[in-house]
C-alpha cells in the first residue's frame, strides 16, 4: 500500500509530479514513439531509435557547444535541425544498407545502436569533454541553448509541445493525405501497393527511414536542450526500446502515442518514486510495464479472432 | 520383359466435390523412362503425389518391385526407394547443397565432411556435378534441379519422379537432363517424366501413359505409338463449347503492339522468345499456356508490369490489370473498399484526400459491378472471392475503361461468379470498344470469351487460326502440348 501511495505521489499525486516528473519523462517517449510508429506503419522495422536518439543528442550538443554565443532565437531552431539531421543520417545508414546490400533493418539498426552508444562514450571523454577532463560529460550549455519551460515553476519544456504538434501532424498526414496513404498501403500490402498502385516502395521506405530517424534525433535534441543541458554518456536510459512498446500499445496511431507516452512516463516517474520512498525495486515497475503490454497485445489478438468468428 | 518397378492400379482420388482421379493406372518398368502425359488438370501430378505418399488414394493399389505397399507419407515412399522432384523445388535456400542432400538422411548427427563427399561421389557417378558447399539459393534453376535429384539419389531413390522438369530449363540443360535419365535407367533405375510436351515424351521415353480427366486412356511402348494417336488420347473427342456468340474480328485502331519483344528473367533465362503481335479495339485476345510457358510474362509486358529485355512495347498509358494472386497483388485485405479503390491511383495522387468523394466513387463502382458488402467502409477481407474479384475488375475498368489485362480472372470462383466476371470483360470490348487480353487455365472459358486465341509453348507465342468447325477445341488442345498445325 505504501508502495502504491509512493507510486501515485511520484506520477500524478501533485501538479509537480504530473507536469514535471511524468511529462518530462513522457516527452522523449512521445517523440521516439512517433518515430517507431511511422516506421512500423510503412513496414520498416526500425528498432534503432535508441541510436538515432543518441546521434540527435550528439548533433544538437555539438551545435550548442560550438557556438554558445548564438541568441536563443537562432540557437534553439539550430539545435532542433541538428538533432533531426543527426538522427536521419543514422537511420539513413540502415536504409542504405538495406537497399544496397539487402541487410535487414532489424539487424542493422540494432547494431547501429551499439555503435551510437560507443560513439557518445567517446565524445564525452574526447572532443566534447568538459575542460577539467575529470567527468565523462560536456560543459553545461549556455543560457540560450536551454529550451524554454512551458509553465512557470514546472520542468515541462518545449520538447513536449514539439511532440504533441508532431503527433497531430503525423495523424493528419497518415489519414488525410496522399503521401500518408501511400505509407499505409506499403505497410499493409507492399506487393499490392506496387502492382495495383504503381507505388515506388523503395523510394518510399527511404523517406520513411529518414523521417523516423529525424523524429528520434529530435528526441535526443529535446533531452539535452530541455532536461540535462549537457551531453552525458547515459543520455538515454533505453527510451528507444521503451518507445517500441509505446508505439505498439498505441496500435501505431499517432494520437494514441500521446496517451501511451504519458502512461509510460507515469510508470517511470511513479516507479522512481516508489524506489525512493518505499524501497520497492525499480524492477517491479518493469514487471508492471511488461504485464500491461502483454495484456494489451493479447486483448488485441483476442478481439481480432472474435471479429473473424463473427464474420466467417 | 523387364521387372515392374512401380505400379499404380485403378487409383481414385476425390477433393471435396472434384473427382481428381477416376481409375488412373500406370506401370513403370525397371530400366525405363516412363512419360506421363495429359492436359492441365488431367491428374498427372495428383497421381504421382499418390505414388510419393503425399496423398492417400480413396481406392486403388500401389505395387513396388512386385509387392503391395502402403505409402502413408513421403517418408514411406523414400524408404521404398522412390524420389520426386517437384515443379516448385523443395530445397532450403539458405543451406548448402551438401546440407540439403543430408536432410532427411539416416543418422542423428550431421557430418559435413561426409555429406560433401557423398555429393561429390554422386556427381562423379552420375555426371550431376555440383559444388557441395554452394548455397542452394545462389544456384541457377538448372543447378537447383540437379541438387534436388542429387538429394533423392542420396536417399537411395531407384524410381525418380520428375514433375515437368524441362519447363524451367534451357534447351542445353534439358539435353543434359535427358542424358542423365538415360544413364540412370541404364543402371536399372526408373524415371517417371511428367510432361505436357508430346514430342519430348516420344523422343526420350520408353513407355507412355496418357491421362485424361483423371483416368488412364492410353499406355504402351513409345515406339509403337504415333504422335497423332498420343495427341488424340490427350485431347479426346472435340467437345463443342458453350453457345456464347463469338465476337467478330475487329479492324479498329491498334491499342497494343509488341514488336520483336523478348523477356529474360532476373537469372537470365529467356522466358519469352521474340514476339510480334497487335491487339485492336473491340478485341478480346485469349492467351493459353501451361504454367511456365511464357504467358505470364506476355501478359505482364502488355500490362506494363514488366519491361522487355529487347524489342518495343506499345500500349495505352493506363492499362487496367487484374493479377492472378488477388489478395497479394490486387488488394490489401485489411483496407476498406474505399481505400482499396484509391490504391489504383496511389502513385499519381497529390495533396489531401477527400474521403467523402472517394466513398462516393467506391459506392458507384460497387453498384455498377454488383459488389455485395455492407458499405464502402467494409474491410476487403470480409468479402467473398467473387465480390472481391468483381470489385477489382470494376476498379480497373474505372481506371482504364478501354484497356484491360486479366490473369486467370475466374480462378477460384464459382459458376455464377465466373459468368459475371466474364460478362464484365466482354462489355469492355463490346460496349466500350476497348481491348482485353485474358489468360485462363480453362480452355473452354477462353473459347467462349475471346475473339482471337494465342497459345504459349516453351516461350513461343503462336496464334491459332479459328477451326473449321466452330467450337472445336482440338487445335488449341494440340497446341498446348506442342503440336502446331
Interface residues (C-beta under 8 A of the other chain):
Chain A: X176 X177 X178 X181 X182 X184 X185 X188 X189 X191 X192 X193 X195 X196 X197 X198 X199 X200 X311
Chain B: X305 X321 X323 X328 X329 X330 X331 X332 X333 X334 X335 X339 X342 X343 X344 X345 X346 X347 X348 X349 X350 X351 X352 X353 X355 X382
